[in-house]
Amino acid sequence: MDNKFIIDCQAYQIQIDNLQALSLMLSQKNYSKIYVIVDENTKKHCLPKIKSELKGHVYDLIEIPSGEKHKTLSTCEKIWEQMLDQNADRKSLVINLGGGVIGDMGGYAASCYMRGVDFIQIPTTLLSQVDASVGGKLGVDFKSFKNLVGVFNSPQAVIIESGFLKTLSAAELRSGFAEVIKHALIKDESLWIDLQGQTPASIKKWAEIIHRNVCIKKEVVEDDPFEGGLRKILNFGHTIGHAIETLLLDTDDHLLHGEAIAVGMICESFLSYSKGMISNQELDEITEYILSIYNKVIPTRLKNHKQILENMKKDKKNKGGKIMFSLLDGVGSCKFDIECSAQELKDSFLYYDVLR
């Protein structure tokens, strides 16, 4: 059985489990220079798997340190410096081989260098495969705020290899799974039903899961490419999740992105319930399923309400100083631009705090 999937987007194709597509693309274009951006992990575990597709092409590696704390303009400067030192021109190609950090930052660096050179995304984590690599949102963190500086730009292609997931730790796989849960809750009730009883460790046919999630995100972003409306539903769980992730970023209690989003989804599901948008039964089902995978990932209470609220005020979806949310309108449905009060937010934190 052929497990390859090809998804046609408006500006590019997404290939799933078809690494050979890379060599075909390179043979069809006469790039003057090819740069492959890696970190120490993807250099060791993933680069060997694409070397045969790069055969016959001269390329240079740009290695950056792994981790969200390096997703900064200063790292971009190092990328640009290496490209400049090696005389990269506008006919150059950047291949981003890595997770969300490399995809977001490498795509941003490519989009800015000489006002833009071609780039290809090869996401290597579950998080980047089902979410970050699709939709053309690129950027870096600034002053500890996630993705504050960035652009919208499309790659030449996205090539997803589900086999890369075998290189991930259980924690990284679990982190990416938060976006799978999110997609099901906001857009696909049948996916939500299929996920019940499953964990990241129990899933065998990842290509099918990735395909379903990519199709969900593709549908949303093509309807609203610049996040003016519907695309905001993809931020479910992220308004609170990002604020918590930012708060803990430089502490011993720092969370992986998906862990923070898991907390955010529980709190924002409570907000949905408190506004009468989902039932108590739905809230319980969502909470129980998320906790069955993530447990209580924050060991201390969400007691720093003031700082979490301050972080949320920097959210890009806000309007006129008001904190705006995307909340569930039943499982598989979501509405956006919903304002919540400070008291409602505190109640949602309390809800999470008292969970067992």
Residue pairs with C-beta under 8 A, 6 or more apart in sequence:
3 17
3 205
3 207
3 208
4 15
4 16
4 17
4 18
4 207
5 14
5 15
5 16
5 17
5 207
5 210
5 211
6 13
6 14
6 15
6 16
6 18
7 13
7 14
7 16
7 211
7 214
7 215
7 218
9 134
9 154
9 218
9 222
10 222
11 136
11 154
12 154
12 155
12 156
12 157
12 158
13 21
13 157
13 158
14 133
14 134
14 157
14 158
14 159
14 160
14 214
14 218
15 21
15 157
15 158
15 159
15 160
16 160
16 162
16 207
16 210
16 211
16 214
17 160
17 161
17 162
17 163
17 207
18 159
19 49
19 50
19 53
19 159
19 161
20 53
21 157
21 159
22 50
22 53
22 54
22 95
22 120
22 122
22 159
23 52
23 53
23 54
23 55
25 120
25 156
25 157
26 34
26 53
26 54
26 57
26 93
29 93
29 118
30 91
31 57
31 91
31 92
31 93
31 118
32 88
32 89
32 91
32 92
33 60
33 83
33 86
33 87
33 88
33 89
33 91
33 92
33 93
34 54
34 57
34 58
34 59
34 60
34 92
34 93
34 95
35 59
35 60
35 61
35 62
35 82
35 83
35 88
35 92
35 93
35 94
35 95
36 47
36 54
36 59
36 60
36 61
36 62
36 94
36 95
36 97
37 61
37 62
37 63
37 64
37 79
37 94
37 95
37 96
37 97
37 98
37 102
37 106
37 109
38 46
38 47
38 61
38 62
38 63
38 64
38 97
38 98
38 102
39 63
39 64
39 65
39 66
39 98
39 101
39 102
40 63
40 65
40 66
41 66
41 98
41 167
42 97
42 98
42 99
42 102
42 124
43 61
43 63
45 124
45 164
45 167
46 97
46 98
46 122
46 124
46 164
46 167
47 61
47 97
49 161
49 163
49 164
50 97
50 122
59 95
60 82
60 86
62 79
62 82
62 83
64 70
64 75
64 78
64 79
64 102
64 105
65 75
66 98
66 101
67 101
68 101
68 141
68 146
68 249
68 257
69 249
69 250
70 101
71 101
71 104
71 105
71 140
71 141
72 140
72 141
72 142
73 140
73 142
73 149
75 105
75 140
76 105
76 108
76 109
76 112
76 140
79 105
79 106
79 109
80 109
80 112
80 113
83 92
83 113
88 113
88 114
88 117
89 114
90 114
90 115
90 116
90 117
91 117
92 113
92 117
92 118
93 117
93 118
93 119
93 120
93 156
94 106
94 107
94 109
94 110
94 113
94 117
94 118
94 119
94 120
95 119
95 120
95 122
96 102
96 103
96 106
96 107
96 110
96 119
96 120
96 121
96 122
97 122
97 124
98 106
98 122
98 123
98 124
98 125
98 128
99 123
99 124
99 125
99 127
99 128
99 132
99 172
100 123
100 125
100 127
100 128
100 131
100 132
100 133
100 257
103 121
103 123
103 128
103 132
103 133
103 138
104 132
104 137
104 138
104 139
104 140
104 147
104 150
105 138
105 139
105 140
106 119
107 119
107 121
107 138
107 153
107 155
108 138
108 139
108 140
108 149
108 150
108 151
110 116
110 117
110 118
110 119
111 119
111 138
111 151
111 153
112 151
116 153
118 155
118 156
119 155
119 156
120 155
120 156
120 157
120 158
120 159
121 128
121 133
121 155
121 157
121 158
121 159
122 158
122 159
122 160
122 161
123 129
123 132
123 133
123 158
123 160
123 164
124 161
124 164
124 167
125 164
125 165
125 168
125 172
125 175
125 176
126 165
126 168
126 172
126 173
126 175
126 176
126 177
126 179
126 180
126 200
126 206
126 210
127 172
127 175
127 176
127 178
127 179
127 257
127 258
128 176
129 160
129 162
129 164
129 165
129 176
129 210
129 214
130 176
130 179
130 180
130 183
130 209
130 210
130 213
130 214
130 217
131 176
131 179
131 183
131 213
131 217
131 234
133 158
133 160
134 158
134 214
134 217
134 218
134 221
135 217
135 218
135 221
135 225
135 231
135 234
136 152
136 153
136 154
136 155
136 221
136 225
137 147
137 150
137 152
137 227
138 150
138 151
138 152
138 153
139 147
139 148
139 149
139 150
139 151
140 147
140 148
140 149
140 150
141 147
141 148
141 149
142 148
142 149
144 246
144 249
144 250
145 246
145 311
145 314
146 242
146 245
146 246
147 316
148 314
152 225
152 226
160 210
160 214
162 206
162 207
162 210
165 173
165 206
168 176
170 200
170 201
171 256
172 256
173 200
173 201
174 200
174 256
174 258
174 259
174 293
174 294
175 256
175 257
175 258
175 259
176 200
176 258
177 199
177 200
177 258
177 293
178 237
178 257
178 258
178 259
178 261
178 262
178 265
178 294
179 213
179 258
179 261
180 191
180 195
180 209
180 213
181 192
181 195
181 262
181 265
181 289
181 290
181 293
182 234
182 236
182 237
182 261
182 265
183 191
183 212
183 213
183 216
183 217
184 191
184 192
184 195
184 331
184 332
185 192
185 236
185 265
185 269
185 286
185 328
185 331
185 332
185 334
186 233
186 234
186 236
186 326
186 328
186 332
186 333
186 334
187 216
187 219
187 220
187 233
187 332
187 333
187 334
188 212
188 216
188 332
189 331
189 332
189 333
190 332
191 212
191 213
191 216
192 331
192 332
195 289
196 289
199 292
199 293
200 293
203 209
217 234
220 230
220 231
220 233
220 234
221 231
221 234
223 230
223 231
224 230
224 231
224 232
225 231
227 316
227 317
229 336
230 336
232 317
232 324
232 326
232 336
232 337
233 326
233 334
233 335
233 336
234 326
235 317
235 326
235 336
236 265
236 268
236 326
236 327
236 328
236 334
237 261
237 262
237 264
237 265
237 268
238 261
238 264
239 264
239 268
239 312
239 315
239 317
239 323
239 324
239 325
239 326
240 263
240 264
240 267
240 268
240 308
240 312
240 345
240 348
241 257
241 260
241 261
241 262
241 263
241 264
241 265
242 260
242 264
242 311
242 315
243 308
243 309
243 311
243 312
243 315
244 255
244 260
244 263
244 264
244 298
244 302
244 308
244 311
245 254
245 255
245 257
245 260
245 261
246 311
247 304
247 307
247 308
247 311
248 254
248 255
248 260
248 298
253 298
253 299
253 300
255 263
255 297
255 298
259 294
259 297
260 297
262 290
262 293
262 294
262 297
263 294
263 297
263 298
263 302
263 352
265 286
265 290
266 286
266 287
266 290
266 291
266 351
266 352
266 355
267 345
267 348
267 349
267 351
267 352
268 325
268 326
268 327
268 328
268 348
269 278
269 282
269 283
269 286
269 287
269 328
270 283
270 347
270 348
270 351
270 352
271 325
271 327
271 340
271 344
271 345
271 348
272 278
272 283
272 327
272 328
272 329
273 279
273 280
273 282
273 283
274 344
274 347
274 348
275 327
275 338
277 327
277 328
277 329
277 330
277 335
278 286
278 328
278 329
278 330
278 331
282 328
282 330
282 331
285 331
286 328
286 331
287 355
291 355
296 355
298 352
301 349
301 353
302 308
302 349
302 352
302 353
303 349
303 353
305 342
305 345
305 346
305 349
308 345
308 349
309 323
309 342
309 345
312 318
312 323
312 345
313 321
313 323
315 323
315 324
317 324
317 325
317 326
317 336
317 337
318 324
319 337
322 339
323 339
323 340
323 345
324 336
324 337
324 338
324 339
325 336
325 338
325 339
325 340
326 334
326 335
326 336
326 337
326 338
327 334
327 335
327 338
328 334
329 335
